[in-house]
Amino acid sequence: MTSFWLFLSKVFKWAFGFFDAFGNVLNWILFIVCCVLFVYWCYVLVVTLGGDKDKEYYSPTEGKNPYYDPKIYKKEG
C-alpha cells in the first residue's frame, strides 16, 4: 500500500510541476499578446491620429446634442 501512495505522490509532484511550467508558458504568451496590443494602440495613436489628423474627422452628431433636448428638460414651476 505504501508503494501506491509513493506513486501517487510522484504523480502529484509531476502534475504540479507541469502546471507550474504551463503557467509560466501561458504567462509569456499573454505578455507577448499584451505587448502587441500596446504597440498597435500606440501605432493607432501616433500614425492615424498624430499630426492633427483628427481635425479632419467629421462627426455626424456634432452639434446635435443627442443627450440633451431642451423640449424634454425644460424648467417647470
Z-matrix of the N, CA and C atoms (Angstrom, degrees):
N
C 1 1.444
C 2 1.533 1 110.79
N 3 1.330 2 115.69 1 -32.79
C 4 1.459 3 119.65 2 179.93
C 5 1.528 4 110.86 3 -63.80
N 6 1.314 5 117.34 4 -37.46
C 7 1.461 6 119.60 5 -179.56
C 8 1.534 7 110.82 6 -65.01
N 9 1.328 8 117.03 7 -32.43
C 10 1.469 9 119.96 8 176.80
C 11 1.524 10 110.39 9 -63.63
N 12 1.342 11 117.45 10 -44.82
C 13 1.456 12 120.76 11 -179.42
C 14 1.525 13 110.92 12 -68.52
N 15 1.314 14 117.76 13 -35.04
C 16 1.459 15 120.06 14 175.49
C 17 1.533 16 111.05 15 -66.00
N 18 1.330 17 116.51 16 -39.62
C 19 1.467 18 120.73 17 175.82
C 20 1.525 19 110.50 18 -63.67
N 21 1.338 20 116.38 19 -44.17
C 22 1.466 21 120.64 20 179.49
C 23 1.530 22 110.38 21 -63.44
N 24 1.314 23 116.33 22 -37.14
C 25 1.461 24 120.40 23 177.37
C 26 1.527 25 110.73 24 -63.46
N 27 1.324 26 117.22 25 -42.44
C 28 1.469 27 120.53 26 178.16
C 29 1.527 28 111.17 27 -64.53
N 30 1.333 29 115.67 28 -37.67
C 31 1.475 30 119.46 29 178.05
C 32 1.517 31 110.33 30 -63.85
N 33 1.348 32 116.58 31 -43.95
C 34 1.466 33 119.17 32 179.49
C 35 1.526 34 111.30 33 -65.57
N 36 1.326 35 117.19 34 -40.38
C 37 1.461 36 119.86 35 178.26
C 38 1.524 37 110.31 36 -63.14
N 39 1.320 38 117.95 37 -40.88
C 40 1.465 39 121.14 38 178.08
C 41 1.527 40 110.36 39 -65.29
N 42 1.362 41 116.03 40 -43.43
C 43 1.463 42 119.75 41 -178.05
C 44 1.519 43 111.01 42 -63.20
N 45 1.335 44 117.09 43 -44.24
C 46 1.463 45 118.45 44 179.73
C 47 1.521 46 111.11 45 -67.86
N 48 1.317 47 117.90 46 -35.07
C 49 1.462 48 120.18 47 175.11
C 50 1.516 49 111.33 48 -65.00
N 51 1.332 50 116.83 49 -38.58
C 52 1.469 51 120.93 50 177.64
C 53 1.520 52 110.36 51 -64.37
N 54 1.346 53 116.81 52 -46.11
C 55 1.460 54 119.74 53 -178.93
C 56 1.523 55 111.24 54 -66.64
N 57 1.335 56 116.57 55 -34.10
C 58 1.454 57 119.81 56 176.93
C 59 1.528 58 110.35 57 -65.27
N 60 1.323 59 117.10 58 -45.58
C 61 1.470 60 120.82 59 179.14
C 62 1.528 61 110.59 60 -67.26
N 63 1.337 62 117.79 61 -42.58
C 64 1.468 63 120.15 62 179.99
C 65 1.526 64 110.60 63 -66.11
N 66 1.346 65 116.91 64 -36.00
C 67 1.465 66 119.54 65 176.49
C 68 1.508 67 111.45 66 -63.44
N 69 1.333 68 116.23 67 -37.58
C 70 1.458 69 120.08 68 177.72
C 71 1.525 70 110.84 69 -65.88
N 72 1.325 71 116.88 70 -43.39
C 73 1.467 72 120.74 71 178.46
C 74 1.524 73 110.46 72 -64.52
N 75 1.322 74 116.48 73 -44.10
C 76 1.469 75 120.41 74 178.75
C 77 1.523 76 110.81 75 -62.95
N 78 1.324 77 116.99 76 -37.51
C 79 1.452 78 121.04 77 177.86
C 80 1.527 79 110.71 78 -61.79
N 81 1.335 80 117.68 79 -43.46
C 82 1.456 81 120.65 80 178.84
C 83 1.522 82 111.52 81 -66.51
N 84 1.320 83 116.79 82 -38.75
C 85 1.469 84 119.62 83 178.49
C 86 1.521 85 110.50 84 -62.39
N 87 1.329 86 116.96 85 -45.94
C 88 1.468 87 120.17 86 178.82
C 89 1.528 88 111.33 87 -64.90
N 90 1.318 89 117.31 88 -37.15
C 91 1.455 90 121.00 89 177.81
C 92 1.527 91 110.95 90 -62.45
N 93 1.330 92 116.74 91 -44.01
C 94 1.470 93 120.29 92 179.88
C 95 1.529 94 110.94 93 -66.31
N 96 1.336 95 116.62 94 -40.37
C 97 1.473 96 119.91 95 178.31
C 98 1.528 97 110.25 96 -62.91
N 99 1.322 98 116.96 97 -43.33
C 100 1.464 99 120.00 98 179.68
C 101 1.529 100 111.19 99 -66.17
N 102 1.329 101 117.50 100 -37.37
C 103 1.467 102 119.99 101 176.76
C 104 1.527 103 111.13 102 -63.65
N 105 1.320 104 116.89 103 -41.13
C 106 1.467 105 120.40 104 178.65
C 107 1.528 106 110.57 105 -64.46
N 108 1.327 107 117.13 106 -42.45
C 109 1.466 108 120.09 107 178.02
C 110 1.529 109 111.23 108 -64.14
N 111 1.328 110 116.90 109 -39.11
C 112 1.464 111 120.07 110 179.06
C 113 1.528 112 111.04 111 -65.63
N 114 1.331 113 117.19 112 -42.49
C 115 1.468 114 120.46 113 179.18
C 116 1.531 115 110.19 114 -65.37
N 117 1.332 116 117.14 115 -38.78
C 118 1.467 117 120.03 116 177.43
C 119 1.528 118 110.52 117 -64.66
N 120 1.345 119 116.18 118 -41.24
C 121 1.461 120 120.59 119 179.08
C 122 1.530 121 110.08 120 -62.13
N 123 1.332 122 116.96 121 -43.33
C 124 1.464 123 120.39 122 176.98
C 125 1.525 124 110.70 123 -63.57
N 126 1.327 125 117.10 124 -39.75
C 127 1.464 126 120.84 125 177.92
C 128 1.529 127 110.65 126 -60.27
N 129 1.314 128 116.78 127 -45.25
C 130 1.469 129 120.04 128 179.97
C 131 1.519 130 110.13 129 -63.24
N 132 1.338 131 117.35 130 -42.34
C 133 1.462 132 119.34 131 -179.05
C 134 1.521 133 112.27 132 -66.53
N 135 1.321 134 117.15 133 -40.99
C 136 1.460 135 119.89 134 -173.69
C 137 1.527 136 112.03 135 -84.41
N 138 1.331 137 117.09 136 -45.99
C 139 1.470 138 119.25 137 -173.12
C 140 1.521 139 111.77 138 -82.18
N 141 1.316 140 117.35 139 -49.19
C 142 1.471 141 117.59 140 -174.38
C 143 1.528 142 112.81 141 -84.00
N 144 1.336 143 118.54 142 -27.43
C 145 1.461 144 119.25 143 -179.13
C 146 1.525 145 112.64 144 -111.13
N 147 1.321 146 118.09 145 -6.19
C 148 1.459 147 120.55 146 -178.51
C 149 1.511 148 112.42 147 -74.56
N 150 1.334 149 115.95 148 160.38
C 151 1.455 150 120.97 149 176.80
C 152 1.515 151 113.10 150 69.59
N 153 1.299 152 118.83 151 34.04
C 154 1.477 153 125.01 152 178.46
C 155 1.518 154 112.79 153 59.95
N 156 1.326 155 118.20 154 26.72
C 157 1.456 156 120.06 155 176.61
C 158 1.524 157 111.30 156 -70.79
N 159 1.344 158 116.95 157 -19.07
C 160 1.452 159 118.89 158 179.60
C 161 1.525 160 111.63 159 -70.04
N 162 1.343 161 118.41 160 -15.97
C 163 1.462 162 120.32 161 177.62
C 164 1.520 163 111.53 162 -71.27
N 165 1.333 164 117.17 163 -20.05
C 166 1.461 165 120.87 164 178.29
C 167 1.517 166 112.23 165 -80.71
N 168 1.350 167 116.46 166 -6.02
C 169 1.467 168 120.35 167 -177.58
C 170 1.519 169 110.33 168 -72.69
N 171 1.312 170 116.82 169 134.11
C 172 1.459 171 122.33 170 176.95
C 173 1.521 172 109.05 171 -105.75
N 174 1.310 173 116.04 172 123.12
C 175 1.461 174 121.12 173 178.93
C 176 1.526 175 108.95 174 -99.88
N 177 1.325 176 117.99 175 121.96
C 178 1.464 177 118.81 176 -179.18
C 179 1.521 178 113.21 177 -70.79
N 180 1.332 179 118.81 178 -15.93
C 181 1.463 180 120.32 179 -178.49
C 182 1.522 181 112.93 180 -108.05
N 183 1.323 182 117.66 181 4.22
C 184 1.462 183 119.47 182 -177.28
C 185 1.525 184 110.73 183 -65.69
N 186 1.315 185 115.46 184 128.34
C 187 1.464 186 121.27 185 179.14
C 188 1.509 187 114.16 186 85.79
N 189 1.301 188 119.34 187 -4.64
C 190 1.463 189 121.16 188 -178.94
C 191 1.526 190 112.37 189 -93.67
N 192 1.337 191 117.54 190 -12.76
C 193 1.460 192 123.31 191 177.85
C 194 1.525 193 112.36 192 47.61
N 195 1.311 194 119.03 193 67.30
C 196 1.458 195 120.24 194 -175.77
C 197 1.522 196 113.78 195 -67.66
N 198 1.359 197 117.67 196 -18.65
C 199 1.457 198 119.24 197 -178.59
C 200 1.521 199 112.80 198 -98.28
N 201 1.317 200 118.11 199 1.17
C 202 1.453 201 120.96 200 178.84
C 203 1.517 202 108.84 201 -137.91
N 204 1.294 203 115.78 202 118.00
C 205 1.458 204 121.42 203 176.64
C 206 1.524 205 107.71 204 -121.20
N 207 1.333 206 118.59 205 114.47
C 208 1.474 207 120.17 206 -176.70
C 209 1.525 208 112.94 207 -61.66
N 210 1.324 209 117.80 208 -24.18
C 211 1.466 210 119.35 209 178.09
C 212 1.528 211 111.63 210 -68.74
N 213 1.306 212 115.83 211 -32.35
C 214 1.471 213 120.04 212 -179.03
C 215 1.521 214 110.55 213 -84.47
N 216 1.342 215 116.87 214 -42.81
C 217 1.450 216 120.80 215 -172.90
C 218 1.540 217 111.82 216 -100.86
N 219 1.302 218 117.46 217 43.90
C 220 1.464 219 118.71 218 177.83
C 221 1.524 220 109.50 219 -84.63
N 222 1.321 221 115.39 220 152.30
C 223 1.457 222 121.30 221 -177.58
C 224 1.526 223 109.26 222 -76.92
N 225 1.308 224 114.75 223 129.04
C 226 1.468 225 118.76 224 177.68
C 227 1.522 226 108.66 225 -112.34
N 228 1.316 227 116.35 226 138.66
C 229 1.460 228 120.68 227 172.21
C 230 1.422 229 111.61 228 100.57
